[in-house]
Amino acid sequence: MIGLISATAAGTAARDRLAAAWPDRTRVYEGRAPEALRQAFGECEQLVCFLATGAVVRLVAPLLADKAADPGIVCVDEAGRHAVALLGGHAGGANALAQEVADLTPGCRPVVTTATDAAGIPGLDALGWPVEGAVAAVTRAILDGAPVTLRADAPWPLPALPPNVRAESADSGASADAAPNGAASNPATPGPGSPGRSGEPRGNGPAAAAARHVRDDSGRTKPGAAVEDSSPPAGPASTHVLRVTDRVTPPDRSSAVLRPPSLVVGVGAGRGVGADEVLELVRDTLEEARLSPGSIGQLATVDAKADEPGIVEAARRLDVPLRTYTADALAEVEVPNPSPAPLRAVGTPSVAEAAALLAAGEQAELLVPKRKSAPEGRPAMATAAVARRRPRGRLALVGLGPGARDLLTPRAREELRRASTVVGLDQYVDQIRDLLRPGTRVLESGLGAEEERARTAVAEARAGRAVALIGSGDAGVYAMASPALAEASDDIDVVGVPGVTAALAAAAVLGAPLGHDHVSISLSDLHTPWEAIERRVRAAAEAGLVVTFYNPRSRGRDWQLPKALGLLAEHREPATPVGVVRNASRPDESSRLTTLAELDPATVDMMTVVVVGNPATRAVAGRMVTPRGYRWQS
């Protein structure tokens, strides 16, 4: 819950606007600010104070206990110009909250002073995983460009880390130079030779320490060329270590440990088992195996125990999801220790081992076979087993929108920052290069290499990396999602990030031409026979659909657009409105409203979207409008 506190009329008005925007997330605290703030501090996970930062500092100073427990606090000034992340930037989520507040407050800018955020480097305590050890020391070394060794048990898809973080070879134990631009985020697997050049980080420090180039004499990217490493020579031996492991490691003053959610604990229990017995068993099981509780990703059990209070409460205290399976599904899992007792009770010879393995997925490893709880003075009521899941690479299919930065969605920005590898057309990469984290590995190529980019992106994800495959508009509309998904199997996680399409951007410029049923048709016959395109145009013409033409005309394809317009003209009046938009949303945007009879195809090129209205479409005050009903509304 977010507590909202104000002291002035302007602050109260801003507070109430935020409360109205987030009715389910916020609680308004009335009364004098000092008392309201103290009460909110003890009751809420985050606070937004419409007060001076100095006043808030003085009021909360006596209340501060620990950065892991204190709420995140954002201060907004009287004029609403700045949302300052004052306390708990990462642990309390204040940095992200400051951005959210600024997004909802006209003219407001977030003010974030956390060093990693300012440098564009992912904070170790902001990755969503538990982190232990010398977090501050390792973070400082990363920021200072000092050598840091990355030791990971498996290739987890981390965000990009700067070039001074160098991966240690998983098999030899020797430190290997991580390729600049994000290969450090995959310690066990080198990247395949891929088309592209790296993003050139700008500025000083580790972000600008290295760049890689693969170009021919003309400066263009060489498709399929091997990547040349121009990273700086190895410096002094690393004195700081970043570990990614689920194993218990001895603490020291120069190591930080990230706990990936790699462990699944399968739990079986008798009716009425207590949460304390389950938790004690889980703790003892992990301790004996030298495994960290911080890496528990989920508990798993049989459906019959889905509402068992002790198991449900144990999952709640561990702050992990509880996953359940049918007895029939568990019975199909081969386990080392089947038993007649659970078979009689719930219909499967194994609950703990089978649930752990099933939840951990393909190629899971059973680390700890079934063991029973050991309560004093009474029979054991719980069993537990531990399996380790194999890390899965992550492929985000990101639509960048039509080109304007303000039409790039917040989710797309987030995915670009989350990626260690970005794959895309060179001109699209140039649009978002400044948004990438220092150390992001960029694989880019020119027009005509779409299928190669799709294969490269999938291969990078299969190697365990966090990959963003970018395209203009929406990635699923005449873009990269289709060829990528044709290559991808179920061994990687795929996330789709929608974007504003060219059709939508052009429609917004023209007015409301897509107010009723509409269809988009590409006139490029490079991958689709013209006969198929012609059938689609005829069907749209006969059905009375508004038609948006993509790829309408190029220097080598100058007859398809006139042909398509002629097909539409067989079913529509010459005065049917036609909208023509070039470079929608970009600085050189141009548009015009004409008619089906007057449109000159020679004025159209590949950067243009052509929208042909249906029989009900009208020009109203210079705008193209298709009514929602079949009859024109006066």
ChimeraX attribute file (.defattr): number of C-alpha atoms within 10 A of each C-alpha:
attribute: neighborCount
match mode: 1-to-1
recipient: residues
	/A:1	13
	/A:2	23
	/A:3	25
	/A:4	27
	/A:5	28
	/A:6	27
	/A:7	19
	/A:8	13
	/A:9	10
	/A:10	15
	/A:11	21
	/A:12	18
	/A:13	13
	/A:14	21
	/A:15	23
	/A:16	17
	/A:17	14
	/A:18	19
	/A:19	18
	/A:20	12
	/A:21	11
	/A:22	12
	/A:23	12
	/A:24	10
	/A:25	12
	/A:26	20
	/A:27	18
	/A:28	19
	/A:29	17
	/A:30	14
	/A:31	12
	/A:32	11
	/A:33	20
	/A:34	16
	/A:35	14
	/A:36	18
	/A:37	24
	/A:38	14
	/A:39	13
	/A:40	22
	/A:41	21
	/A:42	11
	/A:43	15
	/A:44	17
	/A:45	17
	/A:46	24
	/A:47	26
	/A:48	29
	/A:49	26
	/A:50	27
	/A:51	19
	/A:52	14
	/A:53	17
	/A:54	9
	/A:55	13
	/A:56	19
	/A:57	12
	/A:58	11
	/A:59	16
	/A:60	15
	/A:61	9
	/A:62	9
	/A:63	12
	/A:64	13
	/A:65	9
	/A:66	9
	/A:67	14
	/A:68	12
	/A:69	12
	/A:70	19
	/A:71	26
	/A:72	28
	/A:73	27
	/A:74	33
	/A:75	28
	/A:76	30
	/A:77	17
	/A:78	18
	/A:79	12
	/A:80	19
	/A:81	16
	/A:82	21
	/A:83	28
	/A:84	28
	/A:85	28
	/A:86	23
	/A:87	24
	/A:88	21
	/A:89	25
	/A:90	22
	/A:91	17
	/A:92	22
	/A:93	19
	/A:94	26
	/A:95	26
	/A:96	17
	/A:97	23
	/A:98	27
	/A:99	21
	/A:100	14
	/A:101	22
	/A:102	21
	/A:103	14
	/A:104	13
	/A:105	18
	/A:106	10
	/A:107	11
	/A:108	19
	/A:109	19
	/A:110	22
	/A:111	20
	/A:112	20
	/A:113	14
	/A:114	16
	/A:115	14
	/A:116	18
	/A:117	15
	/A:118	10
	/A:119	17
	/A:120	19
	/A:121	23
	/A:122	21
	/A:123	16
	/A:124	21
	/A:125	18
	/A:126	15
	/A:127	15
	/A:128	14
	/A:129	16
	/A:130	16
	/A:131	19
	/A:132	16
	/A:133	19
	/A:134	19
	/A:135	20
	/A:136	16
	/A:137	16
	/A:138	25
	/A:139	21
	/A:140	15
	/A:141	20
	/A:142	23
	/A:143	19
	/A:144	12
	/A:145	16
	/A:146	20
	/A:147	21
	/A:148	26
	/A:149	27
	/A:150	28
	/A:151	25
	/A:152	23
	/A:153	15
	/A:154	19
	/A:155	24
	/A:156	25
	/A:157	24
	/A:158	24
	/A:159	27
	/A:160	32
	/A:161	29
	/A:162	33
	/A:163	31
	/A:164	32
	/A:165	30
	/A:166	28
	/A:167	28
	/A:168	23
	/A:169	19
	/A:170	17
	/A:171	8
	/A:172	8
	/A:173	10
	/A:174	12
	/A:175	18
	/A:176	17
	/A:177	21
	/A:178	26
	/A:179	28
	/A:180	30
	/A:181	32
	/A:182	30
	/A:183	29
	/A:184	34
	/A:185	32
	/A:186	31
	/A:187	29
	/A:188	21
	/A:189	19
	/A:190	14
	/A:191	20
	/A:192	12
	/A:193	13
	/A:194	25
	/A:195	25
	/A:196	29
	/A:197	23
	/A:198	23
	/A:199	27
	/A:200	21
	/A:201	22
	/A:202	13
	/A:203	11
	/A:204	9
	/A:205	16
	/A:206	23
	/A:207	26
	/A:208	15
	/A:209	22
	/A:210	22
	/A:211	23
	/A:212	20
	/A:213	18
	/A:214	23
	/A:215	17
	/A:216	11
	/A:217	7
	/A:218	7
	/A:219	9
	/A:220	14
	/A:221	20
	/A:222	21
	/A:223	19
	/A:224	16
	/A:225	15
	/A:226	14
	/A:227	21
	/A:228	13
	/A:229	14
	/A:230	13
	/A:231	17
	/A:232	13
	/A:233	7
	/A:234	11
	/A:235	9
	/A:236	8
	/A:237	11
	/A:238	17
	/A:239	13
	/A:240	24
	/A:241	25
	/A:242	25
	/A:243	21
	/A:244	21
	/A:245	22
	/A:246	23
	/A:247	19
	/A:248	16
	/A:249	14
	/A:250	7
	/A:251	12
	/A:252	11
	/A:253	13
	/A:254	18
	/A:255	23
	/A:256	24
	/A:257	27
	/A:258	23
	/A:259	24
	/A:260	25
	/A:261	22
	/A:262	21
	/A:263	30
	/A:264	30
	/A:265	28
	/A:266	32
	/A:267	29
	/A:268	26
	/A:269	25
	/A:270	15
	/A:271	13
	/A:272	11
	/A:273	17
	/A:274	19
	/A:275	20
	/A:276	13
	/A:277	21
	/A:278	24
	/A:279	20
	/A:280	15
	/A:281	22
	/A:282	26
	/A:283	14
	/A:284	13
	/A:285	24
	/A:286	23
	/A:287	14
	/A:288	9
	/A:289	13
	/A:290	13
	/A:291	21
	/A:292	18
	/A:293	20
	/A:294	21
	/A:295	20
	/A:296	25
	/A:297	24
	/A:298	21
	/A:299	28
	/A:300	33
	/A:301	30
	/A:302	26
	/A:303	16
	/A:304	15
	/A:305	20
	/A:306	15
	/A:307	10
	/A:308	17
	/A:309	15
	/A:310	22
	/A:311	28
	/A:312	17
	/A:313	18
	/A:314	21
	/A:315	20
	/A:316	13
	/A:317	11
	/A:318	15
	/A:319	13
	/A:320	15
	/A:321	14
	/A:322	20
	/A:323	18
	/A:324	19
	/A:325	19
	/A:326	16
	/A:327	22
	/A:328	13
	/A:329	13
	/A:330	26
	/A:331	18
	/A:332	13
	/A:333	17
	/A:334	13
	/A:335	19
	/A:336	12
	/A:337	13
	/A:338	18
	/A:339	13
	/A:340	11
	/A:341	12
	/A:342	18
	/A:343	15
	/A:344	10
	/A:345	11
	/A:346	17
	/A:347	18
	/A:348	23
	/A:349	25
	/A:350	29
	/A:351	34
	/A:352	31
	/A:353	34
	/A:354	33
	/A:355	32
	/A:356	34
	/A:357	29
	/A:358	23
	/A:359	24
	/A:360	26
	/A:361	15
	/A:362	11
	/A:363	12
	/A:364	19
	/A:365	16
	/A:366	21
	/A:367	18
	/A:368	19
	/A:369	18
	/A:370	24
	/A:371	18
	/A:372	19
	/A:373	20
	/A:374	16
	/A:375	13
	/A:376	7
	/A:377	6
	/A:378	7
	/A:379	10
	/A:380	15
	/A:381	18
	/A:382	26
	/A:383	24
	/A:384	28
	/A:385	28
	/A:386	31
	/A:387	27
	/A:388	25
	/A:389	22
	/A:390	19
	/A:391	24
	/A:392	21
	/A:393	24
	/A:394	26
	/A:395	31
	/A:396	25
	/A:397	30
	/A:398	33
	/A:399	29
	/A:400	28
	/A:401	25
	/A:402	24
	/A:403	22
	/A:404	15
	/A:405	13
	/A:406	9
	/A:407	16
	/A:408	21
	/A:409	17
	/A:410	11
	/A:411	14
	/A:412	22
	/A:413	16
	/A:414	12
	/A:415	24
	/A:416	27
	/A:417	22
	/A:418	22
	/A:419	26
	/A:420	30
	/A:421	31
	/A:422	30
	/A:423	27
	/A:424	28
	/A:425	22
	/A:426	18
	/A:427	14
	/A:428	17
	/A:429	22
	/A:430	12
	/A:431	14
	/A:432	17
	/A:433	18
	/A:434	13
	/A:435	12
	/A:436	27
	/A:437	27
	/A:438	31
	/A:439	34
	/A:440	32
	/A:441	31
	/A:442	29
	/A:443	27
	/A:444	26
	/A:445	27
	/A:446	18
	/A:447	8
	/A:448	10
	/A:449	15
	/A:450	18
	/A:451	15
	/A:452	16
	/A:453	28
	/A:454	24
	/A:455	17
	/A:456	25
	/A:457	31
	/A:458	26
	/A:459	21
	/A:460	27
	/A:461	25
	/A:462	23
	/A:463	24
	/A:464	26
	/A:465	34
	/A:466	31
	/A:467	35
	/A:468	32
	/A:469	28
	/A:470	29
	/A:471	27
	/A:472	27
	/A:473	25
	/A:474	24
	/A:475	25
	/A:476	22
	/A:477	19
	/A:478	18
	/A:479	18
	/A:480	24
	/A:481	23
	/A:482	16
	/A:483	17
	/A:484	24
	/A:485	17
	/A:486	12
	/A:487	14
	/A:488	20
	/A:489	12
	/A:490	8
	/A:491	14
	/A:492	19
	/A:493	16
	/A:494	22
	/A:495	13
	/A:496	18
	/A:497	22
	/A:498	20
	/A:499	25
	/A:500	20
	/A:501	23
	/A:502	26
	/A:503	25
	/A:504	19
	/A:505	21
	/A:506	28
	/A:507	24
	/A:508	16
	/A:509	21
	/A:510	23
	/A:511	18
	/A:512	19
	/A:513	32
	/A:514	27
	/A:515	16
	/A:516	17
	/A:517	14
	/A:518	18
	/A:519	15
	/A:520	19
	/A:521	17
	/A:522	15
	/A:523	22
	/A:524	20
	/A:525	14
	/A:526	8
	/A:527	6
	/A:528	11
	/A:529	11
	/A:530	14
	/A:531	9
	/A:532	10
	/A:533	18
	/A:534	17
	/A:535	12
	/A:536	17
	/A:537	25
	/A:538	16
	/A:539	14
	/A:540	21
	/A:541	22
	/A:542	14
	/A:543	13
	/A:544	17
	/A:545	22
	/A:546	25
	/A:547	24
	/A:548	26
	/A:549	23
	/A:550	20
	/A:551	21
	/A:552	25
	/A:553	24
	/A:554	16
	/A:555	9
	/A:556	6
	/A:557	16
	/A:558	15
	/A:559	15
	/A:560	20
	/A:561	22
	/A:562	16
	/A:563	13
	/A:564	19
	/A:565	18
	/A:566	16
	/A:567	19
	/A:568	26
	/A:569	16
	/A:570	12
	/A:571	16
	/A:572	20
	/A:573	14
	/A:574	13
	/A:575	17
	/A:576	21
	/A:577	27
	/A:578	27
	/A:579	26
	/A:580	25
	/A:581	24
	/A:582	20
	/A:583	20
	/A:584	26
	/A:585	21
	/A:586	12
	/A:587	9
	/A:588	8
	/A:589	14
	/A:590	15
	/A:591	17
	/A:592	15
	/A:593	16
	/A:594	19
	/A:595	18
	/A:596	20
	/A:597	15
	/A:598	12
	/A:599	19
	/A:600	12
	/A:601	16
	/A:602	13
	/A:603	9
	/A:604	20
	/A:605	17
	/A:606	15
	/A:607	16
	/A:608	23
	/A:609	26
	/A:610	26
	/A:611	27
	/A:612	27
	/A:613	29
	/A:614	29
	/A:615	19
	/A:616	20
	/A:617	25
	/A:618	21
	/A:619	21
	/A:620	10
	/A:621	8
	/A:622	12
	/A:623	18
	/A:624	27
	/A:625	23
	/A:626	25
	/A:627	17
	/A:628	15
	/A:629	10
	/A:630	11
	/A:631	9
	/A:632	11
	/A:633	7
	/A:634	3
